[in-house]
Amino acid sequence: MSSSFDCTLTMFFCRSQIPDWIVLGKMEPSSMEVNATKLEFCQDYPPLSIISAAKIAGVSITIDPCLTSGSVPTLHLGSGDFIHGVNTILRYIARAASGSILYGEDAIQAAHVDQWLEYAPLILSGSEFEAACSFLDGYLVSRTFLVGYGLSVADIVLWSNLTGTGQRWESLRRSKKYQNLVRWFNSIAVEFAYALDEVTAAYVGKRGIGKSPAPSLKEKMPGLKENTSGHEIDLPGAKVGEVCVRFAPEPSGYLHIGHAKAALLNKYFAERYKGRVVVRFDDTNPSKESNEFVENVLKDIETLGVKYDVVTYTSDYFPKLMEMAQCLIKQGKAYVDDTPKEQMRSERMDGVESKCRNSTVEENLSLWNEMVNGTKRGTQCCLRGKLDMHDPNKSLRDPVYYRCNPDPHHRVGSKYKVYPTYDFACPFVDALEGVTHALRSSEYHDRNAQYYRILKDMGLRRVEIYEFSRLNMVYTVLSKRKLLWFVQNKKVEDWTDARFPTVQGIVRRGLKIEALIQFILEQGASKNLNLMEWDKLWTINKKIVDPVCGRHTAVLKEQHVLLTLTNGPEEPFVRILPRHKKYEGAGKKATTFANRIWLEYADASAISTGEEVTLMDWGNAIIKEIKTDNGIITQLVGELHLDGSVKMTKLKLTWLSVIEDLVCLSLVDFDYLINKKKLEEDENFLDNLNPCTRREALALGDPNMRNVKRGEVIQLERKGYYRCDVPFIRSSKPIVLFAIPDGRQKSTSLVSGA
């Protein structure tokens, strides 16, 4: 493509930067005012963009490929009107889509959409197709969508035109030549597969456009229901039945939500390609690792539902790794360096070769033996690969392969004094264990070249790296070093604390694993850098727990007021009510009705004398008298009015009869451990600690809560959802309930106390 044409295009398109955290969200079909009935077009040239846009926007149209070659598509409306031309029809659909941004969010974005509608078909036709792809790849470097922050018909037109080119685009897509364009294309395909899969299957499926070489995994993942797409993302060079992936956590902490994403993606690809999963513990740093972490990581993997074929340890390969290190020394591909650590770091940054780089093989082997024996001289050295100190990619500037460490190893004790680095051990063990595809987060992207170079120097087969974006959550630290600080300094109970982003922590908080799986897999294997809101995860969780969890009643112990019903039952009586009015499986509960009941103080203070209120699950009552002491409400007096209409009352109140069987509750709420949404790389998390992360309030609960089991999720009427952390043991010990966020609030809690 000529530079003049490139410049012309550049003038048309807005260069506004889209933040890294912007992510795709599936558009729900809108309620449309379109009265289209029939789309006519030439069978040889189906207008994919129109059909795709109609599917995404929820427009129901009848397809009629009856026009002759050369005729433009025509949309016939129910009113008798008709519209000619692809772009005109697209504009009509976009404008008529109620509540959508298919035509941009303002006049400027609409103008940009118009420019794309005009130019997208032109730049993707003819002999300069690849040059156009190069232009688009550059344009999409920092963008999630072509226009603004949401899907528009501009994206649909470009996606459809690429798809329509057939193998021409597919060959470039597989070549990894235009990664930004491919990332954009795959993201659109994943998030809107509910519409686009049907279109491609009907009009280009016979040519194999956009289809995966492997079977679909729809409904394979627990919790992956109608909200997730069926679109498949390819592993490069993968063959069904031959894929082997590995999940390789370091046993230096419990698994957190970021590790969960990696584990579930490995599971996904293994099942999709009918392959194998290896769980390998990267236990190369004895100073940080322990059997406790190994046991709990395996527990977390089981909780996530990841089925693996074998569990291995990098320490299983220590003898072979040491043999390989010695072999590389003899081949002149590695050398022992005694340069002080800070000086070595500075030299690597500046591309300065170490004074030890040209030592003889004999000198290197002698110092290597000192390292292996853990002598004083040996502990001053490290083994480095001799790669390229002048490469712009600093990861290739002679990385460290081995270091001395006198600490005993949790599996092999004090047998070794030297341990391989992750960068050295990982490619070696991947190759030996038959791994075909190594999935790892894009934060390691700059080290991919190092990984392949080390494999080459070792003379081992190539293992394909497949990148996905690291999962980052707002107000959250995921570094195990930082999480360990919270544990060691007793800012939390332990690694299972409900404030922690560990798998065990968020499950203890009340998250269902089905929700976590759905949340992670909805993101797919995108390489976009995401900063995710916890609210989205908790919203998914609410949809899972609300339909089935039992309902109970509680009033705060320090803030409740007595209501005496003058015409209430002389003797208390019991009714058997459902724990959930719409779900029989939740069981029954016994509710006691009496003439003296407890109300929340906040409810009592909202009542006026003479007002009629509704007592939930009972009926109406009229408040006759409000007694106070120095402005504080001490007691209410009223009478039942069970014939009153519950539709006419403003206040619907929860209540508890004054009986001895009420149970004591401890309601615990939490907030984030840090008070900044996103920490920058140079920021110290200790400067952003949240001073108040836990609040506890005592309450009285209905007697049925004696039967609530540990881990059970319930709803306290008008209070929210709770998970039972400590069940009923005895009357003097409260039931401990952890508040579960419901996704409606900006933070995980409204904590204000200590």
Backbone hydrogen bonds, N-H to C=O, Kabsch-Sander energy under -0.5 kcal/mol:
donor,donor_aa,acceptor,acceptor_aa,energy
6,D,2,S,-2.1
7,C,3,S,-2.7
8,T,4,S,-2.3
9,L,5,F,-2.4
10,T,6,D,-2.4
11,M,7,C,-1.7
12,F,8,T,-0.8
12,F,9,L,-1.1
13,F,9,L,-1.0
13,F,10,T,-0.6
18,I,142,S,-1.5
22,I,19,P,-1.6
28,E,26,K,-0.5
30,S,57,A,-0.6
32,M,30,S,-0.8
33,E,96,A,-1.0
37,T,76,H,-2.6
38,K,76,H,-1.8
39,L,62,T,-3.3
40,E,38,K,-0.5
40,E,74,T,-3.0
41,F,64,D,-1.4
43,Q,67,L,-0.6
45,Y,42,C,-1.3
48,L,46,P,-1.7
51,I,47,P,-2.1
52,S,48,L,-2.8
53,A,49,S,-2.5
54,A,50,I,-2.4
55,K,51,I,-1.9
56,I,52,S,-2.6
57,A,53,A,-2.6
58,G,54,A,-0.8
59,V,54,A,-2.7
60,S,58,G,-0.5
61,I,59,V,-0.7
62,T,37,T,-1.1
64,D,39,L,-2.7
66,C,64,D,-2.2
67,L,41,F,-1.3
71,S,68,T,-2.0
74,T,40,E,-2.4
75,L,83,I,-2.9
76,H,38,K,-3.1
76,H,74,T,-0.6
77,L,81,D,-3.0
78,G,35,N,-3.4
80,G,77,L,-1.9
83,I,75,L,-2.1
85,G,73,P,-2.2
89,I,85,G,-2.2
90,L,86,V,-2.5
91,R,87,N,-2.5
92,Y,88,T,-2.0
93,I,89,I,-2.6
94,A,90,L,-2.7
95,R,91,R,-2.6
96,A,92,Y,-2.1
97,A,93,I,-0.8
98,S,31,S,-0.6
98,S,96,A,-1.0
100,S,97,A,-1.6
104,G,101,I,-2.1
110,A,106,D,-2.3
111,A,107,A,-2.0
112,H,108,I,-2.0
113,V,109,Q,-2.4
114,D,110,A,-2.2
115,Q,111,A,-1.9
116,W,112,H,-2.1
117,L,113,V,-2.5
118,E,114,D,-1.7
119,Y,115,Q,-2.4
120,A,116,W,-2.9
123,I,119,Y,-2.7
124,L,120,A,-1.0
125,S,122,L,-1.3
129,F,126,G,-0.8
132,A,128,E,-2.1
133,C,129,F,-2.0
134,S,130,E,-2.0
135,F,131,A,-2.0
136,L,132,A,-2.6
137,D,133,C,-2.4
138,G,134,S,-1.8
139,Y,135,F,-2.2
140,L,136,L,-1.9
141,V,138,G,-1.2
143,R,140,L,-0.9
150,G,147,V,-0.8
153,V,102,L,-2.8
155,D,152,S,-0.6
156,I,152,S,-1.6
157,V,153,V,-2.6
158,L,154,A,-2.3
159,W,155,D,-2.9
160,S,156,I,-2.5
161,N,157,V,-2.4
162,L,158,L,-2.3
163,T,159,W,-2.6
164,G,160,S,-2.4
165,T,161,N,-0.6
165,T,162,L,-1.1
166,G,163,T,-1.6
168,R,165,T,-1.2
169,W,166,G,-0.9
170,E,166,G,-1.9
171,S,167,Q,-2.4
172,L,168,R,-0.9
173,R,169,W,-2.7
174,R,170,E,-1.9
175,S,171,S,-0.9
176,K,172,L,-0.5
176,K,173,R,-0.7
177,K,172,L,-0.7
182,V,178,Y,-2.4
183,R,179,Q,-2.7
184,W,180,N,-2.3
185,F,181,L,-2.7
186,N,182,V,-3.0
187,S,183,R,-2.2
188,I,184,W,-2.3
189,A,185,F,-2.2
190,V,186,N,-2.7
191,E,187,S,-2.6
192,F,188,I,-1.9
193,A,190,V,-1.1
195,A,192,F,-1.5
196,L,192,F,-2.8
197,D,193,A,-2.0
198,E,193,A,-0.5
199,V,195,A,-1.4
200,T,196,L,-2.8
201,A,197,D,-2.3
202,A,198,E,-1.8
203,Y,199,V,-2.4
204,V,200,T,-2.0
205,G,200,T,-1.7
207,R,204,V,-1.3
208,G,205,G,-1.7
209,I,204,V,-1.6
211,K,208,G,-1.2
220,K,217,L,-2.6
221,M,217,L,-0.5
224,L,221,M,-2.0
225,K,223,G,-1.3
228,T,225,K,-1.5
238,A,235,L,-1.9
241,G,273,Y,-3.7
242,E,239,K,-2.3
243,V,239,K,-0.6
245,V,276,R,-2.6
246,R,437,H,-0.5
247,F,278,V,-2.8
248,A,246,R,-0.6
252,S,250,E,-2.5
257,I,501,P,-1.9
260,A,256,H,-2.1
261,K,257,I,-1.4
262,A,258,G,-1.4
263,A,259,H,-2.8
264,L,260,A,-2.6
265,L,261,K,-2.2
266,N,262,A,-2.0
267,K,263,A,-2.1
268,Y,264,L,-2.6
269,F,265,L,-2.5
270,A,266,N,-2.2
271,E,267,K,-2.4
272,R,268,Y,-2.5
273,Y,269,F,-2.3
274,K,271,E,-0.8
275,G,270,A,-3.5
276,R,243,V,-2.1
278,V,245,V,-2.3
279,V,277,V,-0.5
279,V,310,V,-2.6
280,R,247,F,-2.4
280,R,278,V,-0.7
281,F,312,T,-2.5
282,D,249,P,-2.3
282,D,280,R,-0.7
283,D,281,F,-2.0
284,T,282,D,-1.4
288,K,285,N,-1.8
289,E,285,N,-0.9
290,S,251,P,-1.3
294,V,290,S,-1.5
295,E,291,N,-2.8
296,N,292,E,-2.0
297,V,293,F,-2.4
298,L,294,V,-2.1
299,K,295,E,-1.7
300,D,296,N,-2.4
301,I,297,V,-2.5
302,E,298,L,-2.1
303,T,299,K,-2.3
304,L,300,D,-2.1
305,G,302,E,-1.3
306,V,301,I,-2.0
307,K,305,G,-0.7
308,Y,306,V,-0.5
309,D,277,V,-2.9
310,V,277,V,-1.0
312,T,279,V,-2.9
312,T,310,V,-0.5
314,T,281,F,-2.6
316,D,313,Y,-1.7
317,Y,314,T,-2.0
318,F,315,S,-1.2
321,L,317,Y,-2.9
322,M,318,F,-2.3
323,E,319,P,-1.9
324,M,320,K,-2.4
325,A,321,L,-2.4
326,Q,322,M,-2.3
327,C,323,E,-2.2
328,L,324,M,-2.4
329,I,325,A,-1.8
330,K,326,Q,-2.1
331,Q,327,C,-1.6
332,G,329,I,-1.3
333,K,328,L,-2.9
334,A,328,L,-0.9
335,Y,384,R,-2.7
337,D,382,C,-3.2
344,M,340,P,-2.8
345,R,341,K,-2.3
346,S,342,E,-2.1
347,E,343,Q,-2.7
348,R,344,M,-2.2
349,M,345,R,-2.0
350,D,346,S,-1.9
351,G,347,E,-0.9
352,V,347,E,-2.8
353,E,351,G,-0.5
357,R,354,S,-1.4
359,S,356,C,-1.8
364,N,360,T,-2.3
365,L,361,V,-2.7
366,S,362,E,-2.2
367,L,363,E,-2.1
368,W,364,N,-2.5
369,N,365,L,-2.1
370,E,366,S,-1.4
371,M,367,L,-2.1
372,V,368,W,-2.7
373,N,369,N,-2.0
374,G,370,E,-0.6
374,G,371,M,-1.1
375,T,370,E,-2.0
379,T,375,T,-2.5
380,Q,377,R,-1.2
381,C,378,G,-1.9
382,C,337,D,-1.9
383,L,402,Y,-2.0
384,R,335,Y,-3.2
384,R,382,C,-0.5
385,G,399,P,-2.7
386,K,333,K,-2.7
387,L,385,G,-1.2
388,D,396,L,-2.5
391,D,388,D,-1.3
394,K,392,P,-0.9
396,L,393,N,-2.0
397,R,394,K,-1.5
398,D,396,L,-2.0
401,Y,383,L,-4.1
402,Y,383,L,-1.5
403,R,419,Y,-2.0
404,C,381,C,-0.6
405,N,417,K,-3.1
409,H,413,G,-3.4
413,G,409,H,-1.8
415,K,412,V,-1.4
419,Y,403,R,-2.6
421,T,401,Y,-2.5
425,A,421,T,-2.7
426,C,422,Y,-2.7
428,F,424,F,-0.9
429,V,425,A,-2.8
430,D,426,C,-2.6
431,A,427,P,-2.1
432,L,428,F,-2.1
433,E,429,V,-2.5
434,G,431,A,-1.0
435,V,430,D,-2.2
436,T,244,C,-2.3
437,H,244,C,-1.8
438,A,464,E,-3.2
439,L,437,H,-0.7
440,R,466,Y,-1.9
442,S,468,F,-2.4
444,Y,441,S,-2.0
445,H,442,S,-1.9
447,R,444,Y,-1.9
448,N,445,H,-1.9
451,Y,447,R,-2.2
452,Y,448,N,-2.3
453,R,449,A,-2.2
454,I,450,Q,-2.7
455,L,451,Y,-2.0
456,K,452,Y,-2.1
457,D,453,R,-2.7
458,M,454,I,-2.1
459,G,455,L,-0.7
459,G,456,K,-0.9
460,L,455,L,-2.4
464,E,436,T,-2.0
466,Y,438,A,-2.4
468,F,440,R,-1.2
469,S,526,S,-3.0
472,N,470,R,-0.7
472,N,530,N,-1.2
474,V,532,M,-2.3
475,Y,677,K,-2.1
476,T,473,M,-1.0
483,L,479,S,-2.5
484,L,480,K,-2.4
485,W,481,R,-1.3
486,F,482,K,-1.4
487,V,483,L,-1.7
488,Q,484,L,-3.2
489,N,485,W,-2.3
490,K,487,V,-1.5
491,K,486,F,-2.4
492,V,486,F,-1.1
497,D,494,D,-1.7
500,F,497,D,-2.0
503,V,255,L,-2.8
506,I,502,T,-2.8
507,V,503,V,-1.9
508,R,504,Q,-1.9
509,R,505,G,-1.6
510,G,506,I,-0.8
510,G,507,V,-0.7
511,L,506,I,-2.4
515,A,512,K,-0.8
516,L,512,K,-1.7
517,I,513,I,-2.8
518,Q,514,E,-2.3
519,F,515,A,-2.7
520,I,516,L,-2.4
521,L,517,I,-2.8
522,E,518,Q,-1.8
523,Q,519,F,-0.6
523,Q,520,I,-1.0
524,G,520,I,-0.7
526,S,523,Q,-1.0
530,N,470,R,-0.8
530,N,528,N,-0.5
532,M,472,N,-3.5
532,M,530,N,-0.6
536,K,533,E,-0.6
537,L,533,E,-0.8
538,W,534,W,-2.5
539,T,535,D,-2.1
540,I,536,K,-1.8
541,N,537,L,-2.1
542,K,538,W,-2.3
543,K,539,T,-1.7
544,I,540,I,-0.9
544,I,541,N,-0.8
545,V,541,N,-2.3
546,D,542,K,-2.7
548,V,545,V,-1.4
549,C,545,V,-2.2
550,G,713,V,-0.6
551,R,579,R,-3.0
552,H,715,Q,-2.7
555,V,700,L,-2.1
557,K,698,L,-2.1
558,E,698,L,-0.6
561,V,599,L,-2.6
562,L,634,T,-0.7
563,L,597,I,-3.0
564,T,562,L,-0.5
564,T,636,L,-2.6
565,L,563,L,-0.6
565,L,595,N,-3.2
566,T,564,T,-0.8
566,T,638,G,-2.8
568,G,565,L,-1.9
573,F,593,F,-2.0
575,R,591,T,-2.4
577,L,575,R,-0.7
577,L,589,K,-3.0
579,R,587,G,-2.6
580,H,587,G,-0.5
583,Y,580,H,-1.0
586,A,583,Y,-1.5
587,G,584,E,-1.9
589,K,577,L,-2.9
591,T,575,R,-3.1
591,T,589,K,-0.6
592,T,590,A,-0.5
593,F,573,F,-3.2
595,N,569,P,-0.6
597,I,563,L,-2.4
598,W,656,L,-3.6
599,L,561,V,-2.4
601,Y,559,Q,-2.7
604,A,600,E,-2.4
605,S,601,Y,-2.5
606,A,603,D,-1.1
607,I,604,A,-1.2
610,G,623,I,-3.4
611,E,608,S,-2.2
613,V,621,A,-2.9
614,T,651,L,-2.7
615,L,613,V,-0.5
615,L,619,G,-3.4
616,M,614,T,-0.7
616,M,653,L,-2.6
618,W,615,L,-2.0
619,G,615,L,-1.7
620,N,641,H,-0.5
621,A,613,V,-2.5
622,I,639,E,-2.9
623,I,611,E,-2.7
623,I,621,A,-0.5
624,K,622,I,-0.6
624,K,637,V,-2.2
625,E,637,V,-2.3
627,K,635,Q,-3.1
629,D,632,I,-2.5
632,I,629,D,-1.6
634,T,627,K,-2.7
635,Q,627,K,-1.4
636,L,562,L,-2.9
637,V,625,E,-2.5
638,G,564,T,-2.8
639,E,622,I,-2.1
641,H,620,N,-3.1
644,G,641,H,-2.2
648,M,645,S,-1.0
650,K,612,E,-0.5
652,K,650,K,-0.5
653,L,614,T,-3.3
653,L,651,L,-0.6
656,L,598,W,-1.4
658,V,596,R,-2.7
659,I,657,S,-1.4
662,L,659,I,-0.9
663,V,701,G,-2.1
665,L,699,A,-3.2
666,S,735,I,-3.1
667,L,665,L,-0.5
667,L,697,A,-3.3
668,V,666,S,-0.6
668,V,737,L,-3.0
669,D,695,R,-2.8
671,D,693,T,-1.9
674,I,475,Y,-0.7
675,N,688,N,-2.5
683,E,680,E,-1.8
685,F,683,E,-0.6
687,D,684,N,-1.6
688,N,685,F,-1.7
689,L,686,L,-0.7
690,N,673,L,-2.8
695,R,669,D,-2.5
697,A,667,L,-2.2
699,A,665,L,-2.2
700,L,555,V,-3.1
701,G,663,V,-2.8
702,D,553,T,-1.8
705,M,702,D,-2.1
706,R,703,P,-1.9
707,N,704,N,-1.9
708,V,705,M,-1.0
711,G,724,C,-3.5
712,E,709,K,-2.1
714,I,722,Y,-2.8
715,Q,550,G,-2.8
716,L,720,G,-2.8
717,E,552,H,-3.0
717,E,715,Q,-0.7
719,K,716,L,-2.8
720,G,716,L,-2.1
721,Y,740,I,-0.6
722,Y,714,I,-2.9
723,R,738,F,-2.5
724,C,712,E,-2.5
725,D,723,R,-0.7
725,D,736,V,-2.6
726,V,736,V,-1.6
728,F,708,V,-0.5
729,I,730,R,-0.5
733,K,730,R,-1.7
735,I,664,C,-2.5
736,V,726,V,-2.0
737,L,666,S,-2.8
737,L,735,I,-0.6
738,F,723,R,-3.0
739,A,668,V,-3.1
740,I,721,Y,-3.0
